[in-house]
């Protein structure tokens, strides 16, 4: 699975990594963005929420106070290669 997969699949992976309810995440408007260095090396991902998302929902998702983004690890979307 990679970053190009459907938002439903992404939501399930993100919720699992964060230890939150996927339904709560799925009820919000969010976008997955690459967190990259200047040379283009991807070092992780950000989930950016709409600025109209209720603070209560953001709190439930572990988004820090005053913020509308939360990080996702670089390896969150890695899947084992069973062909090897």
mmCIF file of the N, C-alpha and C atoms, coordinates in Angstrom:
data_MODEL
# 
_entry.id   MODEL 
# 
loop_
_atom_site.group_PDB 
_atom_site.id 
_atom_site.type_symbol 
_atom_site.label_atom_id 
_atom_site.label_alt_id 
_atom_site.label_comp_id 
_atom_site.label_asym_id 
_atom_site.label_entity_id 
_atom_site.label_seq_id 
_atom_site.pdbx_PDB_ins_code 
_atom_site.Cartn_x 
_atom_site.Cartn_y 
_atom_site.Cartn_z 
_atom_site.occupancy 
_atom_site.B_iso_or_equiv 
_atom_site.pdbx_formal_charge 
_atom_site.auth_seq_id 
_atom_site.auth_comp_id 
_atom_site.auth_asym_id 
_atom_site.auth_atom_id 
_atom_site.pdbx_PDB_model_num 
ATOM 1   N N  . UNK A 1 1  ? 0.854   -1.162  0.000  1.00 0.00 ? 1  UNK A N  1 
ATOM 2   C CA . UNK A 1 1  ? 0.000   0.000   0.000  1.00 0.00 ? 1  UNK A CA 1 
ATOM 3   C C  . UNK A 1 1  ? 0.904   1.230   0.000  1.00 0.00 ? 1  UNK A C  1 
ATOM 4   N N  . UNK A 1 2  ? 0.521   2.248   -0.705 1.00 0.00 ? 2  UNK A N  1 
ATOM 5   C CA . UNK A 1 2  ? 1.294   3.475   -0.706 1.00 0.00 ? 2  UNK A CA 1 
ATOM 6   C C  . UNK A 1 2  ? 0.374   4.670   -0.543 1.00 0.00 ? 2  UNK A C  1 
ATOM 7   N N  . UNK A 1 3  ? 0.962   5.829   -0.546 1.00 0.00 ? 3  UNK A N  1 
ATOM 8   C CA . UNK A 1 3  ? 0.214   7.067   -0.299 1.00 0.00 ? 3  UNK A CA 1 
ATOM 9   C C  . UNK A 1 3  ? -0.892  7.306   -1.318 1.00 0.00 ? 3  UNK A C  1 
ATOM 10  N N  . UNK A 1 4  ? -0.837  6.641   -2.463 1.00 0.00 ? 4  UNK A N  1 
ATOM 11  C CA . UNK A 1 4  ? -1.831  6.832   -3.518 1.00 0.00 ? 4  UNK A CA 1 
ATOM 12  C C  . UNK A 1 4  ? -3.117  6.027   -3.286 1.00 0.00 ? 4  UNK A C  1 
ATOM 13  N N  . UNK A 1 5  ? -3.150  5.169   -2.287 1.00 0.00 ? 5  UNK A N  1 
ATOM 14  C CA . UNK A 1 5  ? -4.331  4.347   -2.033 1.00 0.00 ? 5  UNK A CA 1 
ATOM 15  C C  . UNK A 1 5  ? -5.519  5.203   -1.625 1.00 0.00 ? 5  UNK A C  1 
ATOM 16  N N  . UNK A 1 6  ? -6.682  4.601   -1.623 1.00 0.00 ? 6  UNK A N  1 
ATOM 17  C CA . UNK A 1 6  ? -7.911  5.334   -1.327 1.00 0.00 ? 6  UNK A CA 1 
ATOM 18  C C  . UNK A 1 6  ? -7.879  5.957   0.064  1.00 0.00 ? 6  UNK A C  1 
ATOM 19  N N  . UNK A 1 7  ? -8.651  7.017   0.222  1.00 0.00 ? 7  UNK A N  1 
ATOM 20  C CA . UNK A 1 7  ? -8.685  7.705   1.505  1.00 0.00 ? 7  UNK A CA 1 
ATOM 21  C C  . UNK A 1 7  ? -9.229  6.793   2.603  1.00 0.00 ? 7  UNK A C  1 
ATOM 22  N N  . UNK A 1 8  ? -10.120 5.866   2.268  1.00 0.00 ? 8  UNK A N  1 
ATOM 23  C CA . UNK A 1 8  ? -10.620 4.923   3.275  1.00 0.00 ? 8  UNK A CA 1 
ATOM 24  C C  . UNK A 1 8  ? -9.494  4.041   3.795  1.00 0.00 ? 8  UNK A C  1 
ATOM 25  N N  . UNK A 1 9  ? -8.650  3.561   2.880  1.00 0.00 ? 9  UNK A N  1 
ATOM 26  C CA . UNK A 1 9  ? -7.514  2.730   3.286  1.00 0.00 ? 9  UNK A CA 1 
ATOM 27  C C  . UNK A 1 9  ? -6.519  3.559   4.090  1.00 0.00 ? 9  UNK A C  1 
ATOM 28  N N  . UNK A 1 10 ? -6.265  4.778   3.632  1.00 0.00 ? 10 UNK A N  1 
ATOM 29  C CA . UNK A 1 10 ? -5.364  5.660   4.363  1.00 0.00 ? 10 UNK A CA 1 
ATOM 30  C C  . UNK A 1 10 ? -5.898  5.917   5.765  1.00 0.00 ? 10 UNK A C  1 
ATOM 31  N N  . UNK A 1 11 ? -7.195  6.186   5.882  1.00 0.00 ? 11 UNK A N  1 
ATOM 32  C CA . UNK A 1 11 ? -7.811  6.464   7.183  1.00 0.00 ? 11 UNK A CA 1 
ATOM 33  C C  . UNK A 1 11 ? -7.623  5.283   8.129  1.00 0.00 ? 11 UNK A C  1 
ATOM 34  N N  . UNK A 1 12 ? -7.798  4.080   7.639  1.00 0.00 ? 12 UNK A N  1 
ATOM 35  C CA . UNK A 1 12 ? -7.639  2.891   8.482  1.00 0.00 ? 12 UNK A CA 1 
ATOM 36  C C  . UNK A 1 12 ? -6.203  2.770   8.991  1.00 0.00 ? 12 UNK A C  1 
ATOM 37  N N  . UNK A 1 13 ? -5.248  3.039   8.126  1.00 0.00 ? 13 UNK A N  1 
ATOM 38  C CA . UNK A 1 13 ? -3.829  2.953   8.508  1.00 0.00 ? 13 UNK A CA 1 
ATOM 39  C C  . UNK A 1 13 ? -3.476  4.048   9.512  1.00 0.00 ? 13 UNK A C  1 
ATOM 40  N N  . UNK A 1 14 ? -3.918  5.261   9.227  1.00 0.00 ? 14 UNK A N  1 
ATOM 41  C CA . UNK A 1 14 ? -3.628  6.388   10.117 1.00 0.00 ? 14 UNK A CA 1 
ATOM 42  C C  . UNK A 1 14 ? -4.259  6.163   11.485 1.00 0.00 ? 14 UNK A C  1 
ATOM 43  N N  . UNK A 1 15 ? -5.514  5.755   11.512 1.00 0.00 ? 15 UNK A N  1 
ATOM 44  C CA . UNK A 1 15 ? -6.206  5.513   12.784 1.00 0.00 ? 15 UNK A CA 1 
ATOM 45  C C  . UNK A 1 15 ? -5.487  4.443   13.597 1.00 0.00 ? 15 UNK A C  1 
ATOM 46  N N  . UNK A 1 16 ? -5.040  3.404   12.931 1.00 0.00 ? 16 UNK A N  1 
ATOM 47  C CA . UNK A 1 16 ? -4.317  2.335   13.630 1.00 0.00 ? 16 UNK A CA 1 
ATOM 48  C C  . UNK A 1 16 ? -3.025  2.874   14.231 1.00 0.00 ? 16 UNK A C  1 
ATOM 49  N N  . UNK A 1 17 ? -2.270  3.643   13.442 1.00 0.00 ? 17 UNK A N  1 
ATOM 50  C CA . UNK A 1 17 ? -1.006  4.189   13.949 1.00 0.00 ? 17 UNK A CA 1 
ATOM 51  C C  . UNK A 1 17 ? -1.238  5.123   15.138 1.00 0.00 ? 17 UNK A C  1 
ATOM 52  N N  . UNK A 1 18 ? -2.268  5.956   15.054 1.00 0.00 ? 18 UNK A N  1 
ATOM 53  C CA . UNK A 1 18 ? -2.560  6.916   16.119 1.00 0.00 ? 18 UNK A CA 1 
ATOM 54  C C  . UNK A 1 18 ? -3.296  6.300   17.300 1.00 0.00 ? 18 UNK A C  1 
ATOM 55  N N  . UNK A 1 19 ? -3.868  5.105   17.122 1.00 0.00 ? 19 UNK A N  1 
ATOM 56  C CA . UNK A 1 19 ? -4.647  4.485   18.197 1.00 0.00 ? 19 UNK A CA 1 
ATOM 57  C C  . UNK A 1 19 ? -5.964  5.186   18.434 1.00 0.00 ? 19 UNK A C  1 
ATOM 58  N N  . UNK A 1 20 ? -6.596  5.632   17.335 1.00 0.00 ? 20 UNK A N  1 
ATOM 59  C CA . UNK A 1 20 ? -7.880  6.332   17.430 1.00 0.00 ? 20 UNK A CA 1 
ATOM 60  C C  . UNK A 1 20 ? -8.938  5.576   16.633 1.00 0.00 ? 20 UNK A C  1 
ATOM 61  N N  . UNK A 1 21 ? -10.174 5.985   16.815 1.00 0.00 ? 21 UNK A N  1 
ATOM 62  C CA . UNK A 1 21 ? -11.300 5.377   16.114 1.00 0.00 ? 21 UNK A CA 1 
ATOM 63  C C  . UNK A 1 21 ? -11.331 5.857   14.663 1.00 0.00 ? 21 UNK A C  1 
ATOM 64  N N  . UNK A 1 22 ? -11.304 4.941   13.725 1.00 0.00 ? 22 UNK A N  1 
ATOM 65  C CA . UNK A 1 22 ? -11.306 5.304   12.304 1.00 0.00 ? 22 UNK A CA 1 
ATOM 66  C C  . UNK A 1 22 ? -12.570 6.066   11.933 1.00 0.00 ? 22 UNK A C  1 
ATOM 67  N N  . UNK A 1 23 ? -13.677 5.810   12.601 1.00 0.00 ? 23 UNK A N  1 
ATOM 68  C CA . UNK A 1 23 ? -14.916 6.539   12.309 1.00 0.00 ? 23 UNK A CA 1 
ATOM 69  C C  . UNK A 1 23 ? -14.770 8.029   12.612 1.00 0.00 ? 23 UNK A C  1 
ATOM 70  N N  . UNK A 1 24 ? -14.082 8.352   13.697 1.00 0.00 ? 24 UNK A N  1 
ATOM 71  C CA . UNK A 1 24 ? -13.859 9.760   14.034 1.00 0.00 ? 24 UNK A CA 1 
ATOM 72  C C  . UNK A 1 24 ? -13.040 10.433  12.948 1.00 0.00 ? 24 UNK A C  1 
ATOM 73  N N  . UNK A 1 25 ? -11.994 9.765   12.492 1.00 0.00 ? 25 UNK A N  1 
ATOM 74  C CA . UNK A 1 25 ? -11.165 10.312  11.417 1.00 0.00 ? 25 UNK A CA 1 
ATOM 75  C C  . UNK A 1 25 ? -11.964 10.441  10.129 1.00 0.00 ? 25 UNK A C  1 
ATOM 76  N N  . UNK A 1 26 ? -12.762 9.448   9.820  1.00 0.00 ? 26 UNK A N  1 
ATOM 77  C CA . UNK A 1 26 ? -13.528 9.428   8.580  1.00 0.00 ? 26 UNK A CA 1 
ATOM 78  C C  . UNK A 1 26 ? -14.618 10.499  8.534  1.00 0.00 ? 26 UNK A C  1 
ATOM 79  N N  . UNK A 1 27 ? -15.021 11.005  9.694  1.00 0.00 ? 27 UNK A N  1 
ATOM 80  C CA . UNK A 1 27 ? -16.059 12.030  9.750  1.00 0.00 ? 27 UNK A CA 1 
ATOM 81  C C  . UNK A 1 27 ? -15.511 13.439  9.523  1.00 0.00 ? 27 UNK A C  1 
ATOM 82  N N  . UNK A 1 28 ? -14.211 13.571  9.350  1.00 0.00 ? 28 UNK A N  1 
ATOM 83  C CA . UNK A 1 28 ? -13.595 14.880  9.157  1.00 0.00 ? 28 UNK A CA 1 
ATOM 84  C C  . UNK A 1 28 ? -13.118 15.028  7.718  1.00 0.00 ? 28 UNK A C  1 
ATOM 85  N N  . UNK A 1 29 ? -12.869 16.276  7.317  1.00 0.00 ? 29 UNK A N  1 
ATOM 86  C CA . UNK A 1 29 ? -12.234 16.520  6.029  1.00 0.00 ? 29 UNK A CA 1 
ATOM 87  C C  . UNK A 1 29 ? -10.750 16.677  6.293  1.00 0.00 ? 29 UNK A C  1 
ATOM 88  N N  . UNK A 1 30 ? -9.943  15.829  5.644  1.00 0.00 ? 30 UNK A N  1 
ATOM 89  C CA . UNK A 1 30 ? -8.504  15.881  5.840  1.00 0.00 ? 30 UNK A CA 1 
ATOM 90  C C  . UNK A 1 30 ? -7.792  15.525  4.538  1.00 0.00 ? 30 UNK A C  1 
ATOM 91  N N  . UNK A 1 31 ? -6.535  15.923  4.478  1.00 0.00 ? 31 UNK A N  1 
ATOM 92  C CA . UNK A 1 31 ? -5.684  15.595  3.335  1.00 0.00 ? 31 UNK A CA 1 
ATOM 93  C C  . UNK A 1 31 ? -4.354  15.083  3.855  1.00 0.00 ? 31 UNK A C  1 
ATOM 94  N N  . UNK A 1 32 ? -3.808  14.115  3.144  1.00 0.00 ? 32 UNK A N  1 
ATOM 95  C CA . UNK A 1 32 ? -2.504  13.567  3.478  1.00 0.00 ? 32 UNK A CA 1 
ATOM 96  C C  . UNK A 1 32 ? -1.460  14.282  2.633  1.00 0.00 ? 32 UNK A C  1 
ATOM 97  N N  . UNK A 1 33 ? -0.435  14.807  3.293  1.00 0.00 ? 33 UNK A N  1 
ATOM 98  C CA . UNK A 1 33 ? 0.619   15.539  2.608  1.00 0.00 ? 33 UNK A CA 1 
ATOM 99  C C  . UNK A 1 33 ? 1.971   14.938  2.968  1.00 0.00 ? 33 UNK A C  1 
ATOM 100 N N  . UNK A 1 34 ? 2.892   14.982  2.025  1.00 0.00 ? 34 UNK A N  1 
ATOM 101 C CA . UNK A 1 34 ? 4.252   14.522  2.292  1.00 0.00 ? 34 UNK A CA 1 
ATOM 102 C C  . UNK A 1 34 ? 4.997   15.562  3.108  1.00 0.00 ? 34 UNK A C  1 
ATOM 103 N N  . UNK A 1 35 ? 5.779   15.095  4.049  1.00 0.00 ? 35 UNK A N  1 
ATOM 104 C CA . UNK A 1 35 ? 6.704   15.936  4.801  1.00 0.00 ? 35 UNK A CA 1 
ATOM 105 C C  . UNK A 1 35 ? 8.078   15.616  4.214  1.00 0.00 ? 35 UNK A C  1 
ATOM 106 N N  . UNK A 1 36 ? 8.616   16.535  3.424  1.00 0.00 ? 36 UNK A N  1 
ATOM 107 C CA . UNK A 1 36 ? 9.851   16.266  2.692  1.00 0.00 ? 36 UNK A CA 1 
ATOM 108 C C  . UNK A 1 36 ? 10.920  17.310  2.988  1.00 0.00 ? 36 UNK A C  1 
ATOM 109 N N  . UNK A 1 37 ? 12.165  16.875  2.854  1.00 0.00 ? 37 UNK A N  1 
ATOM 110 C CA . UNK A 1 37 ? 13.297  17.778  2.963  1.00 0.00 ? 37 UNK A CA 1 
ATOM 111 C C  . UNK A 1 37 ? 13.413  18.597  1.686  1.00 0.00 ? 37 UNK A C  1 
ATOM 112 N N  . UNK A 1 38 ? 14.270  19.584  1.694  1.00 0.00 ? 38 UNK A N  1 
ATOM 113 C CA . UNK A 1 38 ? 14.455  20.426  0.513  1.00 0.00 ? 38 UNK A CA 1 
ATOM 114 C C  . UNK A 1 38 ? 14.891  19.639  -0.713 1.00 0.00 ? 38 UNK A C  1 
ATOM 115 N N  . UNK A 1 39 ? 15.624  18.550  -0.498 1.00 0.00 ? 39 UNK A N  1 
ATOM 116 C CA . UNK A 1 39 ? 16.083  17.755  -1.639 1.00 0.00 ? 39 UNK A CA 1 
ATOM 117 C C  . UNK A 1 39 ? 15.019  16.784  -2.151 1.00 0.00 ? 39 UNK A C  1 
ATOM 118 N N  . UNK A 1 40 ? 13.828  16.827  -1.554 1.00 0.00 ? 40 UNK A N  1 
ATOM 119 C CA . UNK A 1 40 ? 12.728  15.982  -1.988 1.00 0.00 ? 40 UNK A CA 1 
ATOM 120 C C  . UNK A 1 40 ? 12.600  14.666  -1.251 1.00 0.00 ? 40 UNK A C  1 
ATOM 121 N N  . UNK A 1 41 ? 13.522  14.363  -0.345 1.00 0.00 ? 41 UNK A N  1 
ATOM 122 C CA . UNK A 1 41 ? 13.460  13.134  0.427  1.00 0.00 ? 41 UNK A CA 1 
ATOM 123 C C  . UNK A 1 41 ? 12.277  13.181  1.384  1.00 0.00 ? 41 UNK A C  1 
ATOM 124 N N  . UNK A 1 42 ? 11.368  12.223  1.255  1.00 0.00 ? 42 UNK A N  1 
ATOM 125 C CA . UNK A 1 42 ? 10.191  12.161  2.120  1.00 0.00 ? 42 UNK A CA 1 
ATOM 126 C C  . UNK A 1 42 ? 10.611  11.569  3.464  1.00 0.00 ? 42 UNK A C  1 
ATOM 127 N N  . UNK A 1 43 ? 10.288  12.302  4.543  1.00 0.00 ? 43 UNK A N  1 
ATOM 128 C CA . UNK A 1 43 ? 10.661  11.842  5.885  1.00 0.00 ? 43 UNK A CA 1 
ATOM 129 C C  . UNK A 1 43 ? 9.446   11.498  6.735  1.00 0.00 ? 43 UNK A C  1 
ATOM 130 N N  . UNK A 1 44 ? 8.268   11.625  6.167  1.00 0.00 ? 44 UNK A N  1 
ATOM 131 C CA . UNK A 1 44 ? 7.039   11.316  6.887  1.00 0.00 ? 44 UNK A CA 1 
ATOM 132 C C  . UNK A 1 44 ? 5.868   11.944  6.166  1.00 0.00 ? 44 UNK A C  1 
ATOM 133 N N  . UNK A 1 45 ? 4.750   11.972  6.845  1.00 0.00 ? 45 UNK A N  1 
ATOM 134 C CA . UNK A 1 45 ? 3.532   12.534  6.268  1.00 0.00 ? 45 UNK A CA 1 
ATOM 135 C C  . UNK A 1 45 ? 2.828   13.380  7.310  1.00 0.00 ? 45 UNK A C  1 
ATOM 136 N N  . UNK A 1 46 ? 2.022   14.313  6.831  1.00 0.00 ? 46 UNK A N  1 
ATOM 137 C CA . UNK A 1 46 ? 1.165   15.137  7.665  1.00 0.00 ? 46 UNK A CA 1 
ATOM 138 C C  . UNK A 1 46 ? -0.278  14.861  7.283  1.00 0.00 ? 46 UNK A C  1 
ATOM 139 N N  . UNK A 1 47 ? -1.136  14.819  8.263  1.00 0.00 ? 47 UNK A N  1 
ATOM 140 C CA . UNK A 1 47 ? -2.571  14.830  8.006  1.00 0.00 ? 47 UNK A CA 1 
ATOM 141 C C  . UNK A 1 47 ? -3.028  16.239  8.341  1.00 0.00 ? 47 UNK A C  1 
ATOM 142 N N  . UNK A 1 48 ? -3.522  16.937  7.335  1.00 0.00 ? 48 UNK A N  1 
ATOM 143 C CA . UNK A 1 48 ? -3.974  18.320  7.513  1.00 0.00 ? 48 UNK A CA 1 
ATOM 144 C C  . UNK A 1 48 ? -5.502  18.327  7.527  1.00 0.00 ? 48 UNK A C  1 
ATOM 145 N N  . UNK A 1 49 ? -6.061  18.858  8.610  1.00 0.00 ? 49 UNK A N  1 
ATOM 146 C CA . UNK A 1 49 ? -7.505  18.923  8.779  1.00 0.00 ? 49 UNK A CA 1 
ATOM 147 C C  . UNK A 1 49 ? -8.026  20.295  8.357  1.00 0.00 ? 49 UNK A C  1 
ATOM 148 N N  . UNK A 1 50 ? -9.259  20.323  7.915  1.00 0.00 ? 50 UNK A N  1 
ATOM 149 C CA . UNK A 1 50 ? -9.936  21.570  7.579  1.00 0.00 ? 50 UNK A CA 1 
ATOM 150 C C  . UNK A 1 50 ? -9.966  22.456  8.816  1.00 0.00 ? 50 UNK A C  1 
ATOM 151 N N  . UNK A 1 51 ? -9.752  23.752  8.629  1.00 0.00 ? 51 UNK A N  1 
ATOM 152 C CA . UNK A 1 51 ? -9.700  24.659  9.778  1.00 0.00 ? 51 UNK A CA 1 
ATOM 153 C C  . UNK A 1 51 ? -11.053 24.877  10.446 1.00 0.00 ? 51 UNK A C  1 
ATOM 154 N N  . UNK A 1 52 ? -12.091 24.289  9.901  1.00 0.00 ? 52 UNK A N  1 
ATOM 155 C CA . UNK A 1 52 ? -13.417 24.374  10.533 1.00 0.00 ? 52 UNK A CA 1 
ATOM 156 C C  . UNK A 1 52 ? -13.750 23.114  11.330 1.00 0.00 ? 52 UNK A C  1 
ATOM 157 N N  . UNK A 1 53 ? -12.784 22.182  11.423 1.00 0.00 ? 53 UNK A N  1 
ATOM 158 C CA . UNK A 1 53 ? -12.988 20.959  12.192 1.00 0.00 ? 53 UNK A CA 1 
ATOM 159 C C  . UNK A 1 53 ? -13.130 21.316  13.667 1.00 0.00 ? 53 UNK A C  1 
ATOM 160 N N  . UNK A 1 54 ? -14.123 20.730  14.306 1.00 0.00 ? 54 UNK A N  1 
ATOM 161 C CA . UNK A 1 54 ? -14.381 20.996  15.722 1.00 0.00 ? 54 UNK A CA 1 
ATOM 162 C C  . UNK A 1 54 ? -13.170 20.617  16.569 1.00 0.00 ? 54 UNK A C  1 
ATOM 163 N N  . UNK A 1 55 ? -12.848 21.473  17.531 1.00 0.00 ? 55 UNK A N  1 
ATOM 164 C CA . UNK A 1 55 ? -11.700 21.220  18.415 1.00 0.00 ? 55 UNK A CA 1 
ATOM 165 C C  . UNK A 1 55 ? -11.888 19.916  19.182 1.00 0.00 ? 55 UNK A C  1 
ATOM 166 N N  . UNK A 1 56 ? -13.105 19.595  19.575 1.00 0.00 ? 56 UNK A N  1 
ATOM 167 C CA . UNK A 1 56 ? -13.381 18.343  20.291 1.00 0.00 ? 56 UNK A CA 1 
ATOM 168 C C  . UNK A 1 56 ? -12.966 17.135  19.443 1.00 0.00 ? 56 UNK A C  1 
ATOM 169 N N  . UNK A 1 57 ? -13.259 17.187  18.153 1.00 0.00 ? 57 UNK A N  1 
ATOM 170 C CA . UNK A 1 57 ? -12.880 16.102  17.253 1.00 0.00 ? 57 UNK A CA 1 
ATOM 171 C C  . UNK A 1 57 ? -11.372 16.040  17.108 1.00 0.00 ? 57 UNK A C  1 
ATOM 172 N N  . UNK A 1 58 ? -10.738 17.196  16.930 1.00 0.00 ? 58 UNK A N  1 
ATOM 173 C CA . UNK A 1 58 ? -9.281  17.233  16.812 1.00 0.00 ? 58 UNK A CA 1 
ATOM 174 C C  . UNK A 1 58 ? -8.625  16.692  18.076 1.00 0.00 ? 58 UNK A C  1 
ATOM 175 N N  . UNK A 1 59 ? -9.173  17.034  19.235 1.00 0.00 ? 59 UNK A N  1 
ATOM 176 C CA . UNK A 1 59 ? -8.646  16.502  20.496 1.00 0.00 ? 59 UNK A CA 1 
ATOM 177 C C  . UNK A 1 59 ? -8.740  14.982  20.525 1.00 0.00 ? 59 UNK A C  1 
ATOM 178 N N  . UNK A 1 60 ? -9.880  14.445  20.084 1.00 0.00 ? 60 UNK A N  1 
ATOM 179 C CA . UNK A 1 60 ? -10.076 12.987  20.061 1.00 0.00 ? 60 UNK A CA 1 
ATOM 180 C C  . UNK A 1 60 ? -9.072  12.307  19.127 1.00 0.00 ? 60 UNK A C  1 
ATOM 181 N N  . UNK A 1 61 ? -8.616  13.040  18.116 1.00 0.00 ? 61 UNK A N  1 
ATOM 182 C CA . UNK A 1 61 ? -7.654  12.498  17.157 1.00 0.00 ? 61 UNK A CA 1 
ATOM 183 C C  . UNK A 1 61 ? -6.202  12.770  17.556 1.00 0.00 ? 61 UNK A C  1 
ATOM 184 N N  . UNK A 1 62 ? -6.017  13.415  18.691 1.00 0.00 ? 62 UNK A N  1 
ATOM 185 C CA . UNK A 1 62 ? -4.669  13.668  19.187 1.00 0.00 ? 62 UNK A CA 1 
ATOM 186 C C  . UNK A 1 62 ? -3.956  14.825  18.511 1.00 0.00 ? 62 UNK A C  1 
ATOM 187 N N  . UNK A 1 63 ? -4.708  15.717  17.891 1.00 0.00 ? 63 UNK A N  1 
ATOM 188 C CA . UNK A 1 63 ? -4.114  16.892  17.252 1.00 0.00 ? 63 UNK A CA 1 
ATOM 189 C C  . UNK A 1 63 ? -3.820  17.917  18.345 1.00 0.00 ? 63 UNK A C  1 
ATOM 190 N N  . UNK A 1 64 ? -2.582  18.423  18.405 1.00 0.00 ? 64 UNK A N  1 
ATOM 191 C CA . UNK A 1 64 ? -2.221  19.369  19.463 1.00 0.00 ? 64 UNK A CA 1 
ATOM 192 C C  . UNK A 1 64 ? -3.097  20.624  19.452 1.00 0.00 ? 64 UNK A C  1 
ATOM 193 N N  . UNK A 1 65 ? -3.328  21.212  20.625 1.00 0.00 ? 65 UNK A N  1 
ATOM 194 C CA . UNK A 1 65 ? -4.119  22.438  20.720 1.00 0.00 ? 65 UNK A CA 1 
ATOM 195 C C  . UNK A 1 65 ? -3.563  23.533  19.801 1.00 0.00 ? 65 UNK A C  1 
ATOM 196 N N  . UNK A 1 66 ? -4.471  24.234  19.139 1.00 0.00 ? 66 UNK A N  1 
ATOM 197 C CA . UNK A 1 66 ? -4.084  25.321  18.256 1.00 0.00 ? 66 UNK A CA 1 
ATOM 198 C C  . UNK A 1 66 ? -3.564  24.881  16.895 1.00 0.00 ? 66 UNK A C  1 
ATOM 199 N N  . UNK A 1 67 ? -3.541  23.586  16.636 1.00 0.00 ? 67 UNK A N  1 
ATOM 200 C CA . UNK A 1 67 ? -3.019  23.061  15.373 1.00 0.00 ? 67 UNK A CA 1 
ATOM 201 C C  . UNK A 1 67 ? -4.122  22.357  14.595 1.00 0.00 ? 67 UNK A C  1 
ATOM 202 N N  . UNK A 1 68 ? -3.875  22.184  13.307 1.00 0.00 ? 68 UNK A N  1 
ATOM 203 C CA . UNK A 1 68 ? -4.793  21.460  12.434 1.00 0.00 ? 68 UNK A CA 1 
ATOM 204 C C  . UNK A 1 68 ? -4.059  20.383  11.644 1.00 0.00 ? 68 UNK A C  1 
ATOM 205 N N  . UNK A 1 69 ? -2.870  20.008  12.132 1.00 0.00 ? 69 UNK A N  1 
ATOM 206 C CA . UNK A 1 69 ? -2.106  18.939  11.485 1.00 0.00 ? 69 UNK A CA 1 
ATOM 207 C C  . UNK A 1 69 ? -1.571  17.984  12.549 1.00 0.00 ? 69 UNK A C  1 
ATOM 208 N N  . UNK A 1 70 ? -1.359  16.753  12.115 1.00 0.00 ? 70 UNK A N  1 
ATOM 209 C CA . UNK A 1 70 ? -0.716  15.754  12.961 1.00 0.00 ? 70 UNK A CA 1 
ATOM 210 C C  . UNK A 1 70 ? 0.156   14.895  12.058 1.00 0.00 ? 70 UNK A C  1 
ATOM 211 N N  . UNK A 1 71 ? 1.296   14.493  12.550 1.00 0.00 ? 71 UNK A N  1 
ATOM 212 C CA . UNK A 1 71 ? 2.226   13.726  11.728 1.00 0.00 ? 71 UNK A CA 1 
ATOM 213 C C  . UNK A 1 71 ? 1.884   12.244  11.703 1.00 0.00 ? 71 UNK A C  1 
ATOM 214 N N  . UNK A 1 72 ? 2.317   11.617  10.619 1.00 0.00 ? 72 UNK A N  1 
ATOM 215 C CA . UNK A 1 72 ? 2.208   10.173  10.426 1.00 0.00 ? 72 UNK A CA 1 
ATOM 216 C C  . UNK A 1 72 ? 3.599   9.704   10.035 1.00 0.00 ? 72 UNK A C  1 
ATOM 217 N N  . UNK A 1 73 ? 4.030   8.592   10.570 1.00 0.00 ? 73 UNK A N  1 
ATOM 218 C CA . UNK A 1 73 ? 5.393   8.131   10.310 1.00 0.00 ? 73 UNK A CA 1 
ATOM 219 C C  . UNK A 1 73 ? 5.616   7.763   8.846  1.00 0.00 ? 73 UNK A C  1 
ATOM 220 N N  . UNK A 1 74 ? 6.863   7.813   8.457  1.00 0.00 ? 74 UNK A N  1 
ATOM 221 C CA . UNK A 1 74 ? 7.260   7.469   7.097  1.00 0.00 ? 74 UNK A CA 1 
ATOM 222 C C  . UNK A 1 74 ? 6.847   6.044   6.743  1.00 0.00 ? 74 UNK A C  1 
ATOM 223 N N  . UNK A 1 75 ? 6.910   5.140   7.696  1.00 0.00 ? 75 UNK A N  1 
ATOM 224 C CA . UNK A 1 75 ? 6.642   3.724   7.432  1.00 0.00 ? 75 UNK A CA 1 
ATOM 225 C C  . UNK A 1 75 ? 5.192   3.313   7.606  1.00 0.00 ? 75 UNK A C  1 
ATOM 226 N N  . UNK A 1 76 ? 4.318   4.247   7.906  1.00 0.00 ? 76 UNK A N  1 
ATOM 227 C CA . UNK A 1 76 ? 2.921   3.909   8.172  1.00 0.00 ? 76 UNK A CA 1 
ATOM 228 C C  . UNK A 1 76 ? 2.261   3.167   7.018  1.00 0.00 ? 76 UNK A C  1 
ATOM 229 N N  . UNK A 1 77 ? 2.638   3.488   5.794  1.00 0.00 ? 77 UNK A N  1 
ATOM 230 C CA . UNK A 1 77 ? 1.968   2.910   4.629  1.00 0.00 ? 77 UNK A CA 1 
ATOM 231 C C  . UNK A 1 77 ? 2.743   1.757   4.012  1.00 0.00 ? 77 UNK A C  1 
ATOM 232 N N  . UNK A 1 78 ? 3.867   1.371   4.642  1.00 0.00 ? 78 UNK A N  1 
ATOM 233 C CA . UNK A 1 78 ? 4.647   0.246   4.127  1.00 0.00 ? 78 UNK A CA 1 
ATOM 234 C C  . UNK A 1 78 ? 3.904   -1.063  4.355  1.00 0.00 ? 78 UNK A C  1 
ATOM 235 N N  . UNK A 1 79 ? 3.979   -1.922  3.394  1.00 0.00 ? 79 UNK A N  1 
ATOM 236 C CA . UNK A 1 79 ? 3.421   -3.259  3.502  1.00 0.00 ? 79 UNK A CA 1 
ATOM 237 C C  . UNK A 1 79 ? 4.539   -4.259  3.231  1.00 0.00 ? 79 UNK A C  1 
ATOM 238 N N  . UNK A 1 80 ? 4.543   -5.385  3.921  1.00 0.00 ? 80 UNK A N  1 
ATOM 239 C CA . UNK A 1 80 ? 5.583   -6.379  3.661  1.00 0.00 ? 80 UNK A CA 1 
ATOM 240 C C  . UNK A 1 80 ? 5.498   -6.891  2.237  1.00 0.00 ? 80 UNK A C  1 
ATOM 241 N N  . UNK A 1 81 ? 6.649   -7.179  1.677  1.00 0.00 ? 81 UNK A N  1 
ATOM 242 C CA . UNK A 1 81 ? 6.728   -7.742  0.328  1.00 0.00 ? 81 UNK A CA 1 
ATOM 243 C C  . UNK A 1 81 ? 6.810   -9.264  0.467  1.00 0.00 ? 81 UNK A C  1 
ATOM 244 N N  . UNK A 1 82 ? 5.688   -9.928  0.237  1.00 0.00 ? 82 UNK A N  1 
ATOM 245 C CA . UNK A 1 82 ? 5.637   -11.381 0.430  1.00 0.00 ? 82 UNK A CA 1 
ATOM 246 C C  . UNK A 1 82 ? 6.294   -12.149 -0.701 1.00 0.00 ? 82 UNK A C  1 
ATOM 247 N N  . UNK A 1 83 ? 6.705   -11.466 -1.760 1.00 0.00 ? 83 UNK A N  1 
ATOM 248 C CA . UNK A 1 83 ? 7.372   -12.139 -2.864 1.00 0.00 ? 83 UNK A CA 1 
ATOM 249 C C  . UNK A 1 83 ? 8.827   -12.446 -2.570 1.00 0.00 ? 83 UNK A C  1 
ATOM 250 N N  . UNK A 1 84 ? 9.367   -11.810 -1.544 1.00 0.00 ? 84 UNK A N  1 
ATOM 251 C CA . UNK A 1 84 ? 10.795  -12.031 -1.231 1.00 0.00 ? 84 UNK A CA 1 
ATOM 252 C C  . UNK A 1 84 ? 10.958  -13.170 -0.263 1.00 0.00 ? 84 UNK A C  1 
# 
